Amino acid sequence: MTSNIVTVSPDLPILEFARLSSEYGDLNQFPVLDFGKLVGIAYIDDLFSINHEQWDSITVKEMMKPVKFTIEPEKSLQNCMDLMHEHELRAILVTKEIIH
């Protein structure tokens, strides 16, 4: 779990997201907040599936994955792994705002 969180807006152009991701090279996923509400997660790896020529016309909203599950910080690592395995998640956000 990391507490070094950088969030992005769903309206952020992909080109700006790519620049941001290079600035924070140690992060490979970014929570997406819309007016303070958690709406998705944007993965750096997903940039590679988008044609570079389209990066100035696509926003994070179009590439993000909706957040369907989160987990509370008090839960065990085993609970986290079970939830990720059960729902085939690449990552899970640890937050007090629980989404199920």
PDB file as gemmi writes it, atoms N, CA and C in Angstrom:
CRYST1    1.000    1.000    1.000  90.00  90.00  90.00 P 1                      
ATOM      1  N   MET A   1       0.854  -1.166   0.000  1.00  0.00           N  
ATOM      2  CA  MET A   1       0.000   0.000   0.000  1.00  0.00           C  
ATOM      3  C   MET A   1       0.898   1.227   0.000  1.00  0.00           C  
ATOM      4  N   THR A   2       0.513   2.207  -0.786  1.00  0.00           N  
ATOM      5  CA  THR A   2       1.265   3.452  -0.821  1.00  0.00           C  
ATOM      6  C   THR A   2       0.384   4.605  -0.366  1.00  0.00           C  
ATOM      7  N   SER A   3       0.983   5.538   0.315  1.00  0.00           N  
ATOM      8  CA  SER A   3       0.228   6.718   0.734  1.00  0.00           C  
ATOM      9  C   SER A   3       0.640   7.935  -0.091  1.00  0.00           C  
ATOM     10  N   ASN A   4       1.570   7.734  -1.030  1.00  0.00           N  
ATOM     11  CA  ASN A   4       2.002   8.800  -1.924  1.00  0.00           C  
ATOM     12  C   ASN A   4       1.023   8.843  -3.104  1.00  0.00           C  
ATOM     13  N   ILE A   5      -0.143   9.430  -2.881  1.00  0.00           N  
ATOM     14  CA  ILE A   5      -1.216   9.405  -3.865  1.00  0.00           C  
ATOM     15  C   ILE A   5      -1.268  10.710  -4.643  1.00  0.00           C  
ATOM     16  N   VAL A   6      -1.349  10.569  -5.942  1.00  0.00           N  
ATOM     17  CA  VAL A   6      -1.557  11.699  -6.836  1.00  0.00           C  
ATOM     18  C   VAL A   6      -2.838  11.390  -7.588  1.00  0.00           C  
ATOM     19  N   THR A   7      -3.802  12.276  -7.516  1.00  0.00           N  
ATOM     20  CA  THR A   7      -5.074  12.052  -8.188  1.00  0.00           C  
ATOM     21  C   THR A   7      -5.140  12.881  -9.462  1.00  0.00           C  
ATOM     22  N   VAL A   8      -6.025  12.462 -10.363  1.00  0.00           N  
ATOM     23  CA  VAL A   8      -6.231  13.187 -11.614  1.00  0.00           C  
ATOM     24  C   VAL A   8      -7.723  13.408 -11.829  1.00  0.00           C  
ATOM     25  N   SER A   9      -8.025  14.365 -12.681  1.00  0.00           N  
ATOM     26  CA  SER A   9      -9.403  14.675 -13.051  1.00  0.00           C  
ATOM     27  C   SER A   9      -9.798  13.838 -14.262  1.00  0.00           C  
ATOM     28  N   PRO A  10     -11.075  13.458 -14.372  1.00  0.00           N  
ATOM     29  CA  PRO A  10     -11.506  12.716 -15.555  1.00  0.00           C  
ATOM     30  C   PRO A  10     -11.389  13.554 -16.831  1.00  0.00           C  
ATOM     31  N   ASP A  11     -11.348  14.866 -16.695  1.00  0.00           N  
ATOM     32  CA  ASP A  11     -11.271  15.756 -17.853  1.00  0.00           C  
ATOM     33  C   ASP A  11      -9.841  16.038 -18.311  1.00  0.00           C  
ATOM     34  N   LEU A  12      -8.858  15.464 -17.622  1.00  0.00           N  
ATOM     35  CA  LEU A  12      -7.462  15.680 -17.977  1.00  0.00           C  
ATOM     36  C   LEU A  12      -7.165  15.011 -19.322  1.00  0.00           C  
ATOM     37  N   PRO A  13      -6.615  15.775 -20.286  1.00  0.00           N  
ATOM     38  CA  PRO A  13      -6.251  15.142 -21.566  1.00  0.00           C  
ATOM     39  C   PRO A  13      -5.175  14.066 -21.360  1.00  0.00           C  
ATOM     40  N   ILE A  14      -5.241  13.034 -22.169  1.00  0.00           N  
ATOM     41  CA  ILE A  14      -4.292  11.924 -22.069  1.00  0.00           C  
ATOM     42  C   ILE A  14      -2.857  12.420 -22.213  1.00  0.00           C  
ATOM     43  N   LEU A  15      -2.635  13.394 -23.074  1.00  0.00           N  
ATOM     44  CA  LEU A  15      -1.288  13.941 -23.256  1.00  0.00           C  
ATOM     45  C   LEU A  15      -0.757  14.490 -21.931  1.00  0.00           C  
ATOM     46  N   GLU A  16      -1.599  15.205 -21.180  1.00  0.00           N  
ATOM     47  CA  GLU A  16      -1.197  15.727 -19.869  1.00  0.00           C  
ATOM     48  C   GLU A  16      -1.014  14.595 -18.860  1.00  0.00           C  
ATOM     49  N   PHE A  17      -1.851  13.568 -18.952  1.00  0.00           N  
ATOM     50  CA  PHE A  17      -1.714  12.406 -18.079  1.00  0.00           C  
ATOM     51  C   PHE A  17      -0.364  11.722 -18.318  1.00  0.00           C  
ATOM     52  N   ALA A  18       0.035  11.609 -19.577  1.00  0.00           N  
ATOM     53  CA  ALA A  18       1.329  11.005 -19.904  1.00  0.00           C  
ATOM     54  C   ALA A  18       2.466  11.830 -19.312  1.00  0.00           C  
ATOM     55  N   ARG A  19       2.370  13.145 -19.400  1.00  0.00           N  
ATOM     56  CA  ARG A  19       3.396  14.016 -18.815  1.00  0.00           C  
ATOM     57  C   ARG A  19       3.432  13.859 -17.293  1.00  0.00           C  
ATOM     58  N   LEU A  20       2.256  13.823 -16.684  1.00  0.00           N  
ATOM     59  CA  LEU A  20       2.166  13.656 -15.237  1.00  0.00           C  
ATOM     60  C   LEU A  20       2.768  12.318 -14.814  1.00  0.00           C  
ATOM     61  N   SER A  21       2.480  11.295 -15.590  1.00  0.00           N  
ATOM     62  CA  SER A  21       2.996   9.969 -15.245  1.00  0.00           C  
ATOM     63  C   SER A  21       4.516   9.925 -15.332  1.00  0.00           C  
ATOM     64  N   SER A  22       5.103  10.673 -16.243  1.00  0.00           N  
ATOM     65  CA  SER A  22       6.570  10.690 -16.314  1.00  0.00           C  
ATOM     66  C   SER A  22       7.163  11.479 -15.151  1.00  0.00           C  
ATOM     67  N   GLU A  23       6.402  12.458 -14.657  1.00  0.00           N  
ATOM     68  CA  GLU A  23       6.850  13.235 -13.492  1.00  0.00           C  
ATOM     69  C   GLU A  23       6.849  12.387 -12.229  1.00  0.00           C  
ATOM     70  N   TYR A  24       5.869  11.491 -12.126  1.00  0.00           N  
ATOM     71  CA  TYR A  24       5.745  10.600 -10.966  1.00  0.00           C  
ATOM     72  C   TYR A  24       6.022   9.172 -11.420  1.00  0.00           C  
ATOM     73  N   GLY A  25       7.204   8.926 -11.920  1.00  0.00           N  
ATOM     74  CA  GLY A  25       7.565   7.645 -12.517  1.00  0.00           C  
ATOM     75  C   GLY A  25       7.403   6.438 -11.620  1.00  0.00           C  
ATOM     76  N   ASP A  26       7.401   6.647 -10.303  1.00  0.00           N  
ATOM     77  CA  ASP A  26       7.260   5.506  -9.396  1.00  0.00           C  
ATOM     78  C   ASP A  26       5.807   5.098  -9.197  1.00  0.00           C  
ATOM     79  N   LEU A  27       4.867   5.881  -9.711  1.00  0.00           N  
ATOM     80  CA  LEU A  27       3.446   5.539  -9.593  1.00  0.00           C  
ATOM     81  C   LEU A  27       2.961   4.967 -10.918  1.00  0.00           C  
ATOM     82  N   ASN A  28       2.167   3.919 -10.858  1.00  0.00           N  
ATOM     83  CA  ASN A  28       1.644   3.362 -12.097  1.00  0.00           C  
ATOM     84  C   ASN A  28       0.124   3.330 -12.168  1.00  0.00           C  
ATOM     85  N   GLN A  29      -0.524   3.877 -11.168  1.00  0.00           N  
ATOM     86  CA  GLN A  29      -1.973   4.067 -11.232  1.00  0.00           C  
ATOM     87  C   GLN A  29      -2.340   5.329 -10.473  1.00  0.00           C  
ATOM     88  N   PHE A  30      -3.367   5.986 -10.949  1.00  0.00           N  
ATOM     89  CA  PHE A  30      -3.797   7.255 -10.375  1.00  0.00           C  
ATOM     90  C   PHE A  30      -5.300   7.214 -10.127  1.00  0.00           C  
ATOM     91  N   PRO A  31      -5.741   7.438  -8.887  1.00  0.00           N  
ATOM     92  CA  PRO A  31      -7.168   7.551  -8.631  1.00  0.00           C  
ATOM     93  C   PRO A  31      -7.730   8.750  -9.400  1.00  0.00           C  
ATOM     94  N   VAL A  32      -8.929   8.593  -9.918  1.00  0.00           N  
ATOM     95  CA  VAL A  32      -9.586   9.657 -10.672  1.00  0.00           C  
ATOM     96  C   VAL A  32     -10.709  10.211  -9.799  1.00  0.00           C  
ATOM     97  N   LEU A  33     -10.610  11.508  -9.499  1.00  0.00           N  
ATOM     98  CA  LEU A  33     -11.622  12.183  -8.674  1.00  0.00           C  
ATOM     99  C   LEU A  33     -12.376  13.198  -9.519  1.00  0.00           C  
ATOM    100  N   ASP A  34     -13.688  13.178  -9.399  1.00  0.00           N  
ATOM    101  CA  ASP A  34     -14.548  14.157 -10.068  1.00  0.00           C  
ATOM    102  C   ASP A  34     -15.247  14.954  -8.972  1.00  0.00           C  
ATOM    103  N   PHE A  35     -14.829  16.186  -8.792  1.00  0.00           N  
ATOM    104  CA  PHE A  35     -15.351  17.051  -7.728  1.00  0.00           C  
ATOM    105  C   PHE A  35     -15.242  16.370  -6.361  1.00  0.00           C  
ATOM    106  N   GLY A  36     -14.088  15.722  -6.120  1.00  0.00           N  
ATOM    107  CA  GLY A  36     -13.817  15.087  -4.838  1.00  0.00           C  
ATOM    108  C   GLY A  36     -14.391  13.697  -4.674  1.00  0.00           C  
ATOM    109  N   LYS A  37     -15.127  13.219  -5.653  1.00  0.00           N  
ATOM    110  CA  LYS A  37     -15.727  11.876  -5.578  1.00  0.00           C  
ATOM    111  C   LYS A  37     -14.887  10.906  -6.406  1.00  0.00           C  
ATOM    112  N   LEU A  38     -14.552   9.774  -5.810  1.00  0.00           N  
ATOM    113  CA  LEU A  38     -13.782   8.739  -6.485  1.00  0.00           C  
ATOM    114  C   LEU A  38     -14.632   8.111  -7.589  1.00  0.00           C  
ATOM    115  N   VAL A  39     -14.170   8.211  -8.836  1.00  0.00           N  
ATOM    116  CA  VAL A  39     -14.944   7.680  -9.961  1.00  0.00           C  
ATOM    117  C   VAL A  39     -14.204   6.623 -10.768  1.00  0.00           C  
ATOM    118  N   GLY A  40     -12.879   6.541 -10.603  1.00  0.00           N  
ATOM    119  CA  GLY A  40     -12.150   5.569 -11.403  1.00  0.00           C  
ATOM    120  C   GLY A  40     -10.688   5.505 -11.027  1.00  0.00           C  
ATOM    121  N   ILE A  41      -9.979   4.705 -11.807  1.00  0.00           N  
ATOM    122  CA  ILE A  41      -8.537   4.595 -11.648  1.00  0.00           C  
ATOM    123  C   ILE A  41      -7.930   4.546 -13.046  1.00  0.00           C  
ATOM    124  N   ALA A  42      -6.881   5.327 -13.249  1.00  0.00           N  
ATOM    125  CA  ALA A  42      -6.200   5.386 -14.543  1.00  0.00           C  
ATOM    126  C   ALA A  42      -4.843   4.718 -14.394  1.00  0.00           C  
ATOM    127  N   TYR A  43      -4.578   3.759 -15.270  1.00  0.00           N  
ATOM    128  CA  TYR A  43      -3.333   2.998 -15.245  1.00  0.00           C  
ATOM    129  C   TYR A  43      -2.385   3.499 -16.334  1.00  0.00           C  
ATOM    130  N   ILE A  44      -1.129   3.684 -15.972  1.00  0.00           N  
ATOM    131  CA  ILE A  44      -0.112   4.101 -16.929  1.00  0.00           C  
ATOM    132  C   ILE A  44      -0.031   3.106 -18.080  1.00  0.00           C  
ATOM    133  N   ASP A  45      -0.065   1.816 -17.775  1.00  0.00           N  
ATOM    134  CA  ASP A  45       0.058   0.788 -18.809  1.00  0.00           C  
ATOM    135  C   ASP A  45      -0.993   0.931 -19.903  1.00  0.00           C  
ATOM    136  N   ASP A  46      -2.160   1.466 -19.564  1.00  0.00           N  
ATOM    137  CA  ASP A  46      -3.225   1.607 -20.550  1.00  0.00           C  
ATOM    138  C   ASP A  46      -2.915   2.671 -21.599  1.00  0.00           C  
ATOM    139  N   LEU A  47      -1.957   3.541 -21.316  1.00  0.00           N  
ATOM    140  CA  LEU A  47      -1.546   4.538 -22.311  1.00  0.00           C  
ATOM    141  C   LEU A  47      -1.026   3.858 -23.573  1.00  0.00           C  
ATOM    142  N   PHE A  48      -0.363   2.719 -23.407  1.00  0.00           N  
ATOM    143  CA  PHE A  48       0.263   2.043 -24.534  1.00  0.00           C  
ATOM    144  C   PHE A  48      -0.744   1.436 -25.502  1.00  0.00           C  
ATOM    145  N   SER A  49      -1.994   1.301 -25.080  1.00  0.00           N  
ATOM    146  CA  SER A  49      -3.018   0.754 -25.966  1.00  0.00           C  
ATOM    147  C   SER A  49      -3.738   1.846 -26.754  1.00  0.00           C  
ATOM    148  N   ILE A  50      -3.368   3.108 -26.505  1.00  0.00           N  
ATOM    149  CA  ILE A  50      -3.990   4.239 -27.196  1.00  0.00           C  
ATOM    150  C   ILE A  50      -2.985   4.799 -28.198  1.00  0.00           C  
ATOM    151  N   ASN A  51      -3.430   4.972 -29.422  1.00  0.00           N  
ATOM    152  CA  ASN A  51      -2.579   5.535 -30.462  1.00  0.00           C  
ATOM    153  C   ASN A  51      -2.075   6.905 -30.020  1.00  0.00           C  
ATOM    154  N   HIS A  52      -0.765   7.080 -30.060  1.00  0.00           N  
ATOM    155  CA  HIS A  52      -0.126   8.325 -29.602  1.00  0.00           C  
ATOM    156  C   HIS A  52      -0.712   9.558 -30.301  1.00  0.00           C  
ATOM    157  N   GLU A  53      -1.139   9.417 -31.529  1.00  0.00           N  
ATOM    158  CA  GLU A  53      -1.706  10.546 -32.279  1.00  0.00           C  
ATOM    159  C   GLU A  53      -3.046  11.000 -31.703  1.00  0.00           C  
ATOM    160  N   GLN A  54      -3.681  10.185 -30.887  1.00  0.00           N  
ATOM    161  CA  GLN A  54      -4.981  10.519 -30.301  1.00  0.00           C  
ATOM    162  C   GLN A  54      -4.859  11.119 -28.901  1.00  0.00           C  
ATOM    163  N   TRP A  55      -3.640  11.192 -28.370  1.00  0.00           N  
ATOM    164  CA  TRP A  55      -3.455  11.621 -26.990  1.00  0.00           C  
ATOM    165  C   TRP A  55      -3.941  13.043 -26.732  1.00  0.00           C  
ATOM    166  N   ASP A  56      -3.990  13.884 -27.723  1.00  0.00           N  
ATOM    167  CA  ASP A  56      -4.454  15.260 -27.483  1.00  0.00           C  
ATOM    168  C   ASP A  56      -5.969  15.394 -27.599  1.00  0.00           C  
ATOM    169  N   SER A  57      -6.656  14.321 -28.019  1.00  0.00           N  
ATOM    170  CA  SER A  57      -8.113  14.406 -28.179  1.00  0.00           C  
ATOM    171  C   SER A  57      -8.885  13.473 -27.253  1.00  0.00           C  
ATOM    172  N   ILE A  58      -8.188  12.699 -26.432  1.00  0.00           N  
ATOM    173  CA  ILE A  58      -8.831  11.756 -25.504  1.00  0.00           C  
ATOM    174  C   ILE A  58      -8.555  12.210 -24.081  1.00  0.00           C  
ATOM    175  N   THR A  59      -9.534  12.036 -23.209  1.00  0.00           N  
ATOM    176  CA  THR A  59      -9.372  12.400 -21.795  1.00  0.00           C  
ATOM    177  C   THR A  59      -9.221  11.149 -20.938  1.00  0.00           C  
ATOM    178  N   VAL A  60      -8.807  11.368 -19.711  1.00  0.00           N  
ATOM    179  CA  VAL A  60      -8.668  10.273 -18.744  1.00  0.00           C  
ATOM    180  C   VAL A  60      -9.993   9.524 -18.596  1.00  0.00           C  
ATOM    181  N   LYS A  61     -11.101  10.237 -18.653  1.00  0.00           N  
ATOM    182  CA  LYS A  61     -12.423   9.607 -18.502  1.00  0.00           C  
ATOM    183  C   LYS A  61     -12.622   8.477 -19.509  1.00  0.00           C  
ATOM    184  N   GLU A  62     -12.065   8.642 -20.695  1.00  0.00           N  
ATOM    185  CA  GLU A  62     -12.247   7.649 -21.749  1.00  0.00           C  
ATOM    186  C   GLU A  62     -11.341   6.428 -21.586  1.00  0.00           C  
ATOM    187  N   MET A  63     -10.300   6.530 -20.773  1.00  0.00           N  
ATOM    188  CA  MET A  63      -9.390   5.394 -20.603  1.00  0.00           C  
ATOM    189  C   MET A  63      -9.431   4.782 -19.208  1.00  0.00           C  
ATOM    190  N   MET A  64     -10.008   5.502 -18.243  1.00  0.00           N  
ATOM    191  CA  MET A  64      -9.999   5.024 -16.856  1.00  0.00           C  
ATOM    192  C   MET A  64     -10.889   3.804 -16.694  1.00  0.00           C  
ATOM    193  N   LYS A  65     -10.598   3.072 -15.660  1.00  0.00           N  
ATOM    194  CA  LYS A  65     -11.444   1.945 -15.273  1.00  0.00           C  
ATOM    195  C   LYS A  65     -12.299   2.415 -14.102  1.00  0.00           C  
ATOM    196  N   PRO A  66     -13.608   2.156 -14.144  1.00  0.00           N  
ATOM    197  CA  PRO A  66     -14.427   2.553 -13.001  1.00  0.00           C  
ATOM    198  C   PRO A  66     -14.020   1.784 -11.750  1.00  0.00           C  
ATOM    199  N   VAL A  67     -14.119   2.434 -10.614  1.00  0.00           N  
ATOM    200  CA  VAL A  67     -13.803   1.771  -9.342  1.00  0.00           C  
ATOM    201  C   VAL A  67     -15.075   1.094  -8.852  1.00  0.00           C  
ATOM    202  N   LYS A  68     -15.025  -0.218  -8.791  1.00  0.00           N  
ATOM    203  CA  LYS A  68     -16.176  -0.994  -8.335  1.00  0.00           C  
ATOM    204  C   LYS A  68     -16.005  -1.463  -6.906  1.00  0.00           C  
ATOM    205  N   PHE A  69     -14.735  -1.528  -6.458  1.00  0.00           N  
ATOM    206  CA  PHE A  69     -14.448  -2.012  -5.112  1.00  0.00           C  
ATOM    207  C   PHE A  69     -13.318  -1.191  -4.499  1.00  0.00           C  
ATOM    208  N   THR A  70     -13.428  -0.962  -3.226  1.00  0.00           N  
ATOM    209  CA  THR A  70     -12.344  -0.407  -2.429  1.00  0.00           C  
ATOM    210  C   THR A  70     -12.279  -1.244  -1.158  1.00  0.00           C  
ATOM    211  N   ILE A  71     -11.256  -1.020  -0.383  1.00  0.00           N  
ATOM    212  CA  ILE A  71     -11.117  -1.777   0.865  1.00  0.00           C  
ATOM    213  C   ILE A  71     -10.681  -0.821   1.967  1.00  0.00           C  
ATOM    214  N   GLU A  72     -11.121  -1.094   3.172  1.00  0.00           N  
ATOM    215  CA  GLU A  72     -10.788  -0.260   4.320  1.00  0.00           C  
ATOM    216  C   GLU A  72      -9.357  -0.519   4.778  1.00  0.00           C  
ATOM    217  N   PRO A  73      -8.692   0.500   5.303  1.00  0.00           N  
ATOM    218  CA  PRO A  73      -7.302   0.325   5.754  1.00  0.00           C  
ATOM    219  C   PRO A  73      -7.152  -0.692   6.886  1.00  0.00           C  
ATOM    220  N   GLU A  74      -8.216  -0.950   7.624  1.00  0.00           N  
ATOM    221  CA  GLU A  74      -8.144  -1.879   8.756  1.00  0.00           C  
ATOM    222  C   GLU A  74      -8.196  -3.338   8.322  1.00  0.00           C  
ATOM    223  N   LYS A  75      -8.564  -3.603   7.076  1.00  0.00           N  
ATOM    224  CA  LYS A  75      -8.679  -4.992   6.602  1.00  0.00           C  
ATOM    225  C   LYS A  75      -7.297  -5.607   6.444  1.00  0.00           C  
ATOM    226  N   SER A  76      -7.257  -6.914   6.514  1.00  0.00           N  
ATOM    227  CA  SER A  76      -5.982  -7.625   6.408  1.00  0.00           C  
ATOM    228  C   SER A  76      -5.540  -7.725   4.948  1.00  0.00           C  
ATOM    229  N   LEU A  77      -4.263  -8.011   4.778  1.00  0.00           N  
ATOM    230  CA  LEU A  77      -3.726  -8.230   3.444  1.00  0.00           C  
ATOM    231  C   LEU A  77      -4.445  -9.402   2.780  1.00  0.00           C  
ATOM    232  N   GLN A  78      -4.776 -10.421   3.556  1.00  0.00           N  
ATOM    233  CA  GLN A  78      -5.490 -11.574   3.002  1.00  0.00           C  
ATOM    234  C   GLN A  78      -6.862 -11.160   2.475  1.00  0.00           C  
ATOM    235  N   ASN A  79      -7.593 -10.307   3.220  1.00  0.00           N  
ATOM    236  CA  ASN A  79      -8.886  -9.805   2.739  1.00  0.00           C  
ATOM    237  C   ASN A  79      -8.711  -9.078   1.405  1.00  0.00           C  
ATOM    238  N   CYS A  80      -7.679  -8.278   1.334  1.00  0.00           N  
ATOM    239  CA  CYS A  80      -7.391  -7.515   0.125  1.00  0.00           C  
ATOM    240  C   CYS A  80      -7.098  -8.447  -1.049  1.00  0.00           C  
ATOM    241  N   MET A  81      -6.230  -9.410  -0.834  1.00  0.00           N  
ATOM    242  CA  MET A  81      -5.869 -10.353  -1.892  1.00  0.00           C  
ATOM    243  C   MET A  81      -7.074 -11.181  -2.338  1.00  0.00           C  
ATOM    244  N   ASP A  82      -7.900 -11.597  -1.388  1.00  0.00           N  
ATOM    245  CA  ASP A  82      -9.098 -12.359  -1.728  1.00  0.00           C  
ATOM    246  C   ASP A  82     -10.034 -11.535  -2.612  1.00  0.00           C  
ATOM    247  N   LEU A  83     -10.254 -10.276  -2.255  1.00  0.00           N  
ATOM    248  CA  LEU A  83     -11.133  -9.403  -3.027  1.00  0.00           C  
ATOM    249  C   LEU A  83     -10.562  -9.164  -4.426  1.00  0.00           C  
ATOM    250  N   MET A  84      -9.264  -8.938  -4.506  1.00  0.00           N  
ATOM    251  CA  MET A  84      -8.638  -8.718  -5.813  1.00  0.00           C  
ATOM    252  C   MET A  84      -8.736  -9.970  -6.682  1.00  0.00           C  
ATOM    253  N   HIS A  85      -8.508 -11.132  -6.088  1.00  0.00           N  
ATOM    254  CA  HIS A  85      -8.588 -12.383  -6.843  1.00  0.00           C  
ATOM    255  C   HIS A  85     -10.026 -12.664  -7.288  1.00  0.00           C  
ATOM    256  N   GLU A  86     -10.957 -12.519  -6.366  1.00  0.00           N  
ATOM    257  CA  GLU A  86     -12.368 -12.808  -6.658  1.00  0.00           C  
ATOM    258  C   GLU A  86     -12.907 -11.958  -7.800  1.00  0.00           C  
ATOM    259  N   HIS A  87     -12.472 -10.693  -7.879  1.00  0.00           N  
ATOM    260  CA  HIS A  87     -13.014  -9.767  -8.882  1.00  0.00           C  
ATOM    261  C   HIS A  87     -12.009  -9.439  -9.986  1.00  0.00           C  
ATOM    262  N   GLU A  88     -10.889 -10.189 -10.017  1.00  0.00           N  
ATOM    263  CA  GLU A  88      -9.863 -10.033 -11.051  1.00  0.00           C  
ATOM    264  C   GLU A  88      -9.409  -8.573 -11.193  1.00  0.00           C  
ATOM    265  N   LEU A  89      -9.038  -7.973 -10.062  1.00  0.00           N  
ATOM    266  CA  LEU A  89      -8.608  -6.579 -10.033  1.00  0.00           C  
ATOM    267  C   LEU A  89      -7.099  -6.477 -10.164  1.00  0.00           C  
ATOM    268  N   ARG A  90      -6.626  -5.494 -10.913  1.00  0.00           N  
ATOM    269  CA  ARG A  90      -5.190  -5.233 -11.039  1.00  0.00           C  
ATOM    270  C   ARG A  90      -4.672  -4.502  -9.812  1.00  0.00           C  
ATOM    271  N   ALA A  91      -5.535  -3.723  -9.209  1.00  0.00           N  
ATOM    272  CA  ALA A  91      -5.185  -2.945  -8.020  1.00  0.00           C  
ATOM    273  C   ALA A  91      -6.475  -2.675  -7.268  1.00  0.00           C  
ATOM    274  N   ILE A  92      -6.332  -2.295  -6.020  1.00  0.00           N  
ATOM    275  CA  ILE A  92      -7.508  -1.926  -5.232  1.00  0.00           C  
ATOM    276  C   ILE A  92      -7.134  -0.711  -4.396  1.00  0.00           C  
ATOM    277  N   LEU A  93      -8.039   0.216  -4.326  1.00  0.00           N  
ATOM    278  CA  LEU A  93      -7.802   1.422  -3.559  1.00  0.00           C  
ATOM    279  C   LEU A  93      -8.177   1.194  -2.098  1.00  0.00           C  
ATOM    280  N   VAL A  94      -7.301   1.595  -1.221  1.00  0.00           N  
ATOM    281  CA  VAL A  94      -7.553   1.506   0.215  1.00  0.00           C  
ATOM    282  C   VAL A  94      -8.056   2.869   0.643  1.00  0.00           C  
ATOM    283  N   THR A  95      -9.298   2.904   1.111  1.00  0.00           N  
ATOM    284  CA  THR A  95      -9.934   4.175   1.425  1.00  0.00           C  
ATOM    285  C   THR A  95     -11.034   3.989   2.460  1.00  0.00           C  
ATOM    286  N   LYS A  96     -11.366   5.067   3.098  1.00  0.00           N  
ATOM    287  CA  LYS A  96     -12.494   5.023   4.035  1.00  0.00           C  
ATOM    288  C   LYS A  96     -13.822   5.165   3.323  1.00  0.00           C  
ATOM    289  N   GLU A  97     -13.790   5.641   2.056  1.00  0.00           N  
ATOM    290  CA  GLU A  97     -14.984   5.730   1.221  1.00  0.00           C  
ATOM    291  C   GLU A  97     -15.156   4.377   0.544  1.00  0.00           C  
ATOM    292  N   ILE A  98     -15.985   3.512   1.097  1.00  0.00           N  
ATOM    293  CA  ILE A  98     -16.083   2.141   0.638  1.00  0.00           C  
ATOM    294  C   ILE A  98     -17.080   2.027  -0.514  1.00  0.00           C  
ATOM    295  N   ILE A  99     -16.622   1.375  -1.564  1.00  0.00           N  
ATOM    296  CA  ILE A  99     -17.464   1.101  -2.727  1.00  0.00           C  
ATOM    297  C   ILE A  99     -17.508  -0.411  -2.895  1.00  0.00           C  
ATOM    298  N   HIS A 100     -18.722  -0.977  -2.978  1.00  0.00           N  
ATOM    299  CA  HIS A 100     -18.858  -2.421  -3.198  1.00  0.00           C  
ATOM    300  C   HIS A 100     -19.855  -2.676  -4.295  1.00  0.00           C  
TER     301      HIS A 100                                                      
END                                                                             
